[in-house]
């Protein structure tokens, strides 16, 4: 049985992160780090649906 998996995209810059999820993945309060833009976001994951709890604060 082959499991489909998808890359988790950064909510700030929309690039791939270093994490992949499957359909049965459930995560709460995960600090997701993006190596490209170097920002961290707090996310929840359930059945390929990613909910952003806290987006990175923009620096001015």
Beta strands, then each sheet from edge to edge (+ up, - down):
strand 1: 5-9
strand 2: 16-22
strand 3: 26-33
strand 4: 40-46
strand 5: 49-54
sheet 1: 1+ 2-
sheet 2: 3+ 4- 5+
end
